[in-house]
Amino acid sequence: MRSFSIVVAADLASGIGLKGGLPWRLRKDMSFFAKITSKVVPINVDASKQDGIQKVNACIMGRRTWESIPAKFRPLASRFNVIVSRDPHYFDDKPEKTNPMVALATSLDVALDLVESHQQSPKTIASSDAIQIDRIFLIGGSQLYAEGVQSKHCANIFLTRIQATVECDTFFPEIKESDYRLLPSEEGHTFLETFMQEPVQGGVIEEGAYKFEYTVYNRV
Ligand SMILES: NC(=O)c1ccc[n+]([C@@H]2O[C@H](COP(=O)([O-])OP(=O)(O)OC[C@H]3O[C@@H](n4cnc5c(N)ncnc54)[C@H](OP(=O)(O)O)[C@@H]3O)[C@@H](O)[C@H]2O)c1
């Protein structure tokens, strides 16, 4: 199975959510999230041009996280959206049922198997169009993260650390030192820029009342 990365924003107490939504509104971090999850790195874009297949990344998320995304922003554009729910009929009465960029999976393993199959062979999305999955991201929420951090296939955790403690009712699981190494600030920044193949703002970023930093954990 190919590896995946977790993307999350958490406060100092690992809080990630409140009342089904995000506890903060950070425009710069939203933009970073959109970039890191959408970008197909040039070497892979060039490869895709050769065979005429569009490369896209996959975002796997829990059903509650899917529902937390405002309807006008879902499915997440230019990404293959996989929603995990125990209800195999979840999309039956919803418009996304027939959207080729949306899929339902009844467990994280089923979701990973599905996206891996579309990494290996393209998925037809229209009579003459096909997509092929490049990178795989697990984007929440806490239930899916709890399972995801334990997977040996989770290679990186891209964690935006908000330097505050905010009211939250949903939390990111413990990141065990035996499983992941937090890269020192400079090394994490270099890793991010190499991963994204573009400049990324380093150090502490300020937005409104918040300060935050993009941090990187690598699986040991
Ligand atoms: N700060 C961040 O970066 C970030 C990122 C994402 C989300 N969030 C926040 O996190 C909160 C949502 O997280 P959450 O933990 O409540 O929900 P979640 O993990 O997004 O979704 C939970 C749902 O996923 C399905 N599910 C979970 N484990 C499953 C399994 N093993 N097999 C099959 N289905 C499974 C179930 O759906 P069914 O009930 O349909 O069976 C479950 O109710 C929100 O507040 C959101 O804003 C924050």
The ligand as an SDF file (V2000), in Angstrom:
LIG
                    3D

 48 52  0  0  0  0  0  0  0  0999 V2000
   -8.4300   21.3520   12.8440 N   0  0  0  0  0  0  0  0  0  0  0  0
   -8.4310   20.5190   11.8110 C   0  0  0  0  0  0  0  0  0  0  0  0
   -7.4370   20.4340   11.0670 O   0  0  0  0  0  0  0  0  0  0  0  0
   -9.6330   19.6630   11.5310 C   0  0  0  0  0  0  0  0  0  0  0  0
   -9.6480   18.8120   10.4180 C   0  0  0  0  0  0  0  0  0  0  0  0
  -10.7740   18.0330   10.2000 C   0  0  0  0  0  0  0  0  0  0  0  0
  -11.8620   18.1130   11.0570 C   0  0  0  0  0  0  0  0  0  0  0  0
  -11.8060   18.9470   12.1070 N   0  0  0  0  0  0  0  0  0  0  0  0
  -12.9220   19.0370   13.0560 C   0  0  0  0  0  0  0  0  0  0  0  0
  -13.1280   17.7500   13.6250 O   0  0  0  0  0  0  0  0  0  0  0  0
  -14.5190   17.6080   13.9360 C   0  0  0  0  0  0  0  0  0  0  0  0
  -15.0360   16.3520   13.2650 C   0  0  0  0  0  0  0  0  0  0  0  0
  -14.3220   15.2410   13.7720 O   0  0  0  0  0  0  0  0  0  0  0  0
  -15.0780   13.9640   14.3800 P   0  0  0  0  0  0  0  0  0  0  0  0
  -14.0810   13.1170   15.0590 O   0  0  0  0  0  0  0  0  0  0  0  0
  -16.2690   14.4330   15.1370 O   0  0  0  0  0  0  0  0  0  0  0  0
  -15.6570   13.2480   13.0930 O   0  0  0  0  0  0  0  0  0  0  0  0
  -14.9570   12.6080   11.8020 P   0  0  0  0  0  0  0  0  0  0  0  0
  -13.7750   11.7920   12.1950 O   0  0  0  0  0  0  0  0  0  0  0  0
  -14.7900   13.6390   10.7680 O   0  0  0  0  0  0  0  0  0  0  0  0
  -16.1510   11.6820   11.2860 O   0  0  0  0  0  0  0  0  0  0  0  0
  -16.6710   10.6920   12.1250 C   0  0  0  0  0  0  0  0  0  0  0  0
  -17.5300    9.7690   11.3040 C   0  0  0  0  0  0  0  0  0  0  0  0
  -16.7080    9.0350   10.3900 O   0  0  0  0  0  0  0  0  0  0  0  0
  -17.1940    7.7150   10.2710 C   0  0  0  0  0  0  0  0  0  0  0  0
  -16.2040    6.8080   10.8270 N   0  0  0  0  0  0  0  0  0  0  0  0
  -15.2900    7.0410   11.7890 C   0  0  0  0  0  0  0  0  0  0  0  0
  -14.5480    5.9460   12.0170 N   0  0  0  0  0  0  0  0  0  0  0  0
  -14.9980    5.0060   11.1660 C   0  0  0  0  0  0  0  0  0  0  0  0
  -14.6390    3.6670   10.9060 C   0  0  0  0  0  0  0  0  0  0  0  0
  -13.6440    3.0620   11.5990 N   0  0  0  0  0  0  0  0  0  0  0  0
  -15.3210    2.9780    9.9810 N   0  0  0  0  0  0  0  0  0  0  0  0
  -16.3160    3.5660    9.2900 C   0  0  0  0  0  0  0  0  0  0  0  0
  -16.7080    4.8440    9.4760 N   0  0  0  0  0  0  0  0  0  0  0  0
  -16.0610    5.5490   10.4070 C   0  0  0  0  0  0  0  0  0  0  0  0
  -18.5030    7.6640   11.0560 C   0  0  0  0  0  0  0  0  0  0  0  0
  -19.4930    8.0810   10.1470 O   0  0  0  0  0  0  0  0  0  0  0  0
  -21.0320    7.5760   10.2820 P   0  0  0  0  0  0  0  0  0  0  0  0
  -21.5280    8.1350   11.5670 O   0  0  0  0  0  0  0  0  0  0  0  0
  -21.6970    8.1320    9.0710 O   0  0  0  0  0  0  0  0  0  0  0  0
  -20.9760    6.0580   10.2710 O   0  0  0  0  0  0  0  0  0  0  0  0
  -18.2560    8.7080   12.1200 C   0  0  0  0  0  0  0  0  0  0  0  0
  -19.4380    9.2190   12.7070 O   0  0  0  0  0  0  0  0  0  0  0  0
  -15.1890   18.8730   13.4510 C   0  0  0  0  0  0  0  0  0  0  0  0
  -15.2990   19.8030   14.5240 O   0  0  0  0  0  0  0  0  0  0  0  0
  -14.2270   19.4050   12.4080 C   0  0  0  0  0  0  0  0  0  0  0  0
  -14.3460   20.7990   12.2030 O   0  0  0  0  0  0  0  0  0  0  0  0
  -10.7220   19.7330   12.3730 C   0  0  0  0  0  0  0  0  0  0  0  0
  1  2  1  0
  2  3  2  0
  2  4  1  0
  4  5  1  0
  4 48  2  0
  5  6  2  0
  6  7  1  0
  7  8  2  0
  8  9  1  0
  8 48  1  0
  9 10  1  0
  9 46  1  0
 10 11  1  0
 11 12  1  0
 11 44  1  0
 12 13  1  0
 13 14  1  0
 14 15  2  0
 14 16  1  0
 14 17  1  0
 17 18  1  0
 18 19  2  0
 18 20  1  0
 18 21  1  0
 21 22  1  0
 22 23  1  0
 23 24  1  0
 23 42  1  0
 24 25  1  0
 25 26  1  0
 25 36  1  0
 26 27  1  0
 26 35  1  0
 27 28  2  0
 28 29  1  0
 29 30  1  0
 29 35  2  0
 30 31  1  0
 30 32  2  0
 32 33  1  0
 33 34  2  0
 34 35  1  0
 36 37  1  0
 36 42  1  0
 37 38  1  0
 38 39  2  0
 38 40  1  0
 38 41  1  0
 42 43  1  0
 44 45  1  0
 44 46  1  0
 46 47  1  0
M  CHG  2   8   1  16  -1
M  END
$$$$
